[in-house]
Amino acid sequence: MRKSIIYFPFIILLLFAQSQKISVAVLDFEALMIQDDEAKALTNRIRTELVKTGIYQVVERGQMDEILKEQGFQLSGCTSEACVVEAGQLLGVEKMLAGSVSKVGDVYSVELRLIDVGSGKIEKSDSYDMQGNIGQLLTSGMKNALEILIGIAQPQNQIKSLSVTEKPLKPQNTTPISLTIGTLTDIDGNEYKTVKIGNQWWMAENLKVTHYRNGDAIPNVTDTTEWSNLTTGAYCNYNNDDNNTVTYGSLYNWYTVNDSRNIAPEGWHAPSDKEWKELEMYLGMGESDANSIEVRGTYEEGGNLKSTSGWYNSGNGTDDFGFSALPGGSCRNGTFYYMGRSAYFWSSTEGSSSTAWHRGLPDFDSFVWRSTTDKRGGLSVRLVRD
């Protein structure tokens, strides 16, 4: 799991000097019958709630990853107490929080374990069950689960059912926005709505082109094994059903986005990670948030991007700027996921030899997700004007 244990006293000094708070790091929760992105969002919410207690000093996710990466420590699959303790030793913290989130029917179950790094033993463990949807678990349930674990709240004797009214109200934009709109036509003759947001012109629909700019066909790959092994451009339609392109467009691997033959018409291109950040900051996201990863921003930005219809679980947005993000789902390892629930968009920016940066919008909240993902995945594409 690791090369050697090297402690970082200077990092610990910066984090915890002159603090009486208990140092803790939180591992990403294991996802059982829920999306990995959802599990990460729930983990981030626990980190936030830990900070709010005033009891704990929480290691930031990015800093935790950096320290463990330097030590050659692989977090993937780290679920045993011994592995969690080893990670805590490397991070120099007193406590580690680990757990899982599972779903059966409409009941979510959160299992939390607070592990003492010094003794290597589980100090506290508890479970919390909630009947409702993933958004309610994020906004209310995770706080309740944590408070029960650390003793702020009393354990519940029965499943808690949350009503929609318990979800915090999202700020609403009361100032009418005048939209500047246009159109774009691809090489296949498909016409798309476009919209000007700040200084950028964006497509307001998902791309569904089947040819590169020079006329070469983009391969339509429907075989699961073939799709999973591609290192060249290809597209598919959700569930391999052409009818899904009418609303949601097509799904492309990153190699298509990066192909020198160009997926975009003349004068347009796939947006870089930097151009996505420009859009997000125009919507109100702070620069620090824009440069961070995973769950970012406030309730505003994602909701402003999402269309006003078509999302499950009351996940529609306000679409204040006309971007009209649609939940086209994704194709991963040749399997289709989450149409109607999630929108995923490529950027043209590489993360590594096998990954590239992308954006994600879930049905259960209004943040904007930013991370790298496998280039072989099939995601939606929005173009931006040169």
N, C-alpha and C positions, 0 to 999 in steps of 0.2 A: 504493500500500500504506500510505502514511503521510502525515501533514500536514507534519511537520517533525521533525528529530531534536533533542530536548532532553534533555540528560543530567541525572541525578539524583544529584549528588555526596553529598547528605545521606543518601540511601537507601543508597548504596554504603558510606558511612562507617559507618552503623549495621550493615550486613551484614558488612563485611570488615575493619573497623579492628582493628589489632593482631593480624591473623591472617595466617599464612603459607600458608594454604590457597589452592588455586586456585579462583577463582569460576567457577561453571558454572550454566547454566540448561538444562532439559530440555524439549524440545518433545514434545507428544503424538505417539506413534508412529502411522504410517499403518497402517490396518487393511486387510489383504488376505485375504478369505475368513474373517474372524473378526468378531465383534461389536465395535461401537465401544466399548461399555462394557468389554469384555474388554481392548481395546487401551489404554484409559485406566487400567485396573487394573494392567496390566503396566508402563505408564509410571511410575505411582506407585511400584511396587516398585523400579524402577531408581533413582528418586530416593532412596528409603530406603537402598538398597545403596550408592549413591555416598556418602551421609553416613557410613555405617558404615566405609568405607575409611579415614577420617581424613585423606584427601588433599584432598578437595574441600569447598568451602562452597557449598551448593546453594540457589538462590533458590526460595522456596516457590511453589507453583503459584498460590495466590491473589494473592500480591504481584506475580508476573509478569504475570498477567492485568490487574491494576489499572494497572500502569505502561504496558503496551501499549495498553490501552483509552484512557488519558489522551492518548496520542499518535495515536489514530485508526488504529492498526496492526491489520490483520486477519490473524490467524494461520491462518484457514481456507485450505487450499490452499498453505500455505507449506512447500514441500518442496525448492526449489532452494537451492544453496549461497548464492547472493546474498541470497535472502530470509532465510535462517537467520542469516547474518552481520548483516544489517540489524537483525533482532530482537535479536541479541546486543549491537549497538552501543547500541540504545535502553535495554537492561537494564544496560549498563555492566559486563558480565562478560567474563572472559578466554576462556572456552570455551563452546561450545554442543554439546549432545548431541541428535542426531536419528536417526531410523531408521524401521524398519517391522517388522511381524510378519505373516507369512503362513502359510497352512496348505494342504498338499496331502496328501490322504489322512489318515493319522494322524501326519504329520511336520510339526512347526512349524519355521519358519525365521526367525531374528531377525537383522536387518541393522542394525548400529550404525555411526554416523559421529561422531567427535569433531572438531569444527571449531574452529580457532583464529580468534577474532574479529579480532585485530590484522592477521594476514596474509590472512585470507579464504580460507585453504586447509584442506583436510581433513588433519588431523594424524594421525589413526588411523582405520582402518575394519576391520571384521571381521564375520564371519557365524558363526552358531551354529545347528546343527540338532539337534532333539530329537524323538524318537519317544515319544509318550505322550499325555496329555490336558492341557487348559488349566490345570487346577489344579496339575499337576506342573510345568508351565512357570512358573507364578507363584511357587511356593514354592521351586523349586530351579533351574530353567532360566535365569531372568533373572539370577540371581546369577552363574552360570557364564558366561553371555554377557558380562556386564560385566567380570568378572575377566580373561577372555581379551583383551578390548579394551584394558584399561589395563595389562595385563602382569603381573597378580598370579598368573594361572594359565596353564598352557601350552595352546595350541590343541589341540582334539581332532582326530584324524585320521579319525574316523568318526562316524556318527550316534550320539548318546547315547540310550540307552533307559532311562527311569527307571521303577523299580518303585514300587508304591504305598507300600512301607515306607519310602521315602526322604522322603515327605511328613511335615513336622513334626506330631506328635500334638497334637490340640486338647485344651485343658483340658476336663475332664468335671465336670459338676455332680453331686456325690455326695449332696447333701441332698435328700430327697424333697420335692416341692412339692405342697401340698394345693390343688386347683383348685376354685374356686367357679364353677359353670356355670349357664346358663339357656338360654332360647330367645327368638327374635324372629320375628314373622310379618309379611311384607310385604303390600302391598295385593293382590297376586296370589294370596295364600294360601300362598306358599312359606315354610316354617319353617326357621330357621337356628339353629345352636348359637351361644351367646355365652359369653364367659368374662371374669371379672374379673381384671385384671392391675394391681396396685397400687391406685390409686383410680379406675381407668377400667374401663368395661365395653366390650369389643370383640366384633364378630362374629368367629366362629371358622371362617367359611366365606366364599367369595366371593359377592358380590351377583349375582342374576340376575333382578331385577325388570324388568318391561316397561311399567310405568305409573308416572306421578308420583303423589304422595300424593293429589292432587285427582281422580285417576281418568283424567287425560289420558294417552293412549298415548305412549310414548317411541318415536320412529321407529326401525325396524329397517332400517338402510341396508346393502345388500349390494353396491352398485355402487362400484367402486374410485374412479372419477373423482368421483362425487357425495360419497363419504366424505371425500376429500382436500380438498374445497372447502367443507366445512361450517363454519358459525360458530354453529350452534344445536345443541341436544342430540340425540344419537342413540346407538344401541348396535348391536353386532354380536356374533355368536358365532364363535369361532375356526374359520377355514376355512368360515364360513357354515354350519356343521354344528350343528344344535340339540342333538345328542347330547353335544357337548362341555360344555354347560352343567351337566350332571348333576354332574360333578366340579369343573369349573373356573369355573363361573359365566359371566357375560357380560363383554364389554369395552365400556367407555363412553368417549366423549370428555369433555373437561373441562367443556364447556358443559352437559352433563347434570348433572354434579356441582354446578354453580353455578346451576342453574335455580331460580327463585323458587318454582316449583311443588313442589319438594323431591323428591329421589330416595329419601329416607329416610322410614320410618314416623314417626308422632308420637313424640316423645321421643328421637329419634336423629338423627344428622347425619353428613355426611362430615367426617373429621378434618382439622383445620388442620395446617400444618407444625409449629406449636408443640405440638400434641397428639401428633404422631408423635415429637417430641423427648422429650416426657414419658415415653412408652412406652419409648423407647430408653434413657433414663437410668435408668428403673426396672430395666431388664435389666442395668445395670452400665456403660453407656457414659458417659464423662466429659462434662461440659458443653462443654468446648472441642471435643471430637470431634463432639458432637451438633450444634454450630453450624457445623462445617466442611462442605465439599462433597465429593462423589464417594465414594471409598473411605474408610470411617470405622469406628472401633471396633476391637474385638479379634476373636479367633476365636469368642467366645461369643455376641454378640448376634444375629447373623444365624442361626446354628445353633439358637439357642433359639426363634426365630420359625418356622423351617421345619418342615414336617410330616415325619413319620418315614418316609414312603413317597411314591412318585410322582415323584421327581426322578431325572434321568439322571446318568450318570457318578459314581455313588455320592455324589450330592450331597444325600442326605437329611439332615435336621436332627435335633435331639434333642426339639424341641417341648416344652421343659420347662414352659412357661407356658400351653400349650393354644391358642396363636394359630393353629397349623396352617396356615402360609402355603403356598399351592399355586402351582405354576409354570404359571400360566394364559397366559403369553406376552403378546403385544401385537399391535396392528394399527397400522401406520404407513404413511401414504399409501395406505391401502387394501390393503396387503400384510401377511400374517400372519407373525409371527416367534416362535420359541423356546418353544412350549408344551412343557412337560416340563423345560425348561432354566432358565427365568427367571420370576420373579414381579415384577410392576410394579403399584404401588398409587398412586392419586391422593391428593393432599391438596387441600383447598379453597382453598389460598393461592396467589394469583397471583405469578408471578415478573416478568412484564412484560405488555404488551398482547397478546402472542402465546404466552406460556409460563406454566406453573404448576409448582409444586414437586411432586415425586413421590418414592417410595422404590422401590428395586430390590434383589432378592436373586438371586444367580446360583447355578448348580449347582456351579461349580468352587471356591467358597470360602464363608466364613461371615461376611463383612462385610455392612454395610447401606449401600447406595448412596443418596446424596441429591443431587439436582440438579434443574434445571428442564428441561422438555421441552415440545414443541409441544402446544398445547391440543387440536389436532385428532387427536392420537393416541388409540388405544383401549387403555385400561388396566383392570385389575381395580379393584374398589372394596370396601373394608371400612368399615363404619360404626362409630361410637362413640356411646355414650349421652350425652344432654345432662347 
